[in-house]
Amino acid sequence: MEARENTRARLISAAMRLFAEHGYAGTSVGQIEAEAGLAPRSGALYQYFTSKRELLDAAIERHTADLDEMQSAIDLLPLGDLRAELTLMARWNLQDLARRRDLYRFLRKEGDRFPELVARVYEQIGRRPLERAADFLREGYLSAGLEPPDVEALVAVMVQAMAAYRFHEDTFGEPPLGVEEERFVATWVDLAMAYARSRGLDVGEGR
């Protein structure tokens, strides 16, 4: 059973890499099988998926499931330390953006052909996580007895900074101004902490 699941996962990963590079129509079943380490044109893919389109749908579902699992894990962490929580969120989001690199490349390339997939990804991977982040910030201010700022705008600014960081890295092959990920995360957290202090939130650092 485990071997079967591993092969299925390899097919999904291989398909997304090829779809992102060559497009959906430009990728054959045989190419996917070969990329996944299986004999090309052997019919191995059809032991796991009825069609190339079902494989594409499975790839979208895997990204959604990965996101839900990671969010659940973060929700269970009783850190009680805003800096630690922000650092964890930043690192996780950057890693997640890297994992979804092929998915986003595919959507940019083929979005006009698959508008229903774009809508699905936006709802499950785009909008919902941003709403969770906004709720997290809002609850933090309310629990401190403070009026929340415009948390939706704040999330848009902070999260899209990460997306822009990854986009620059993917487009040009290096991070902006050569700033490695740890430096980026540290500065991102410093900015978030400074903003929280400016709005009257006690961040527990004696400052």
Buried (B, 14 or more C-beta within 10 A) or exposed (E): EEEEEEBBBBBBBBBBBBBBBEEBEEBBBBBBBBBBEBEBEEEBBBEBBEEBEEBBBBBBEBBBEBBBEBBEEBEEEEEEEBBEBBBBBBBBBBEBBEBBBBBBBBBEBBBEEBEEBBEBBEEBBEEBBBEBBBEBBBEBBEEBEBEBBEBBEBBBEBBEBBEEBBBBBEEEEEBEEEBEBEEBBEEBBEBBBEBBEEBEBEBEEEE
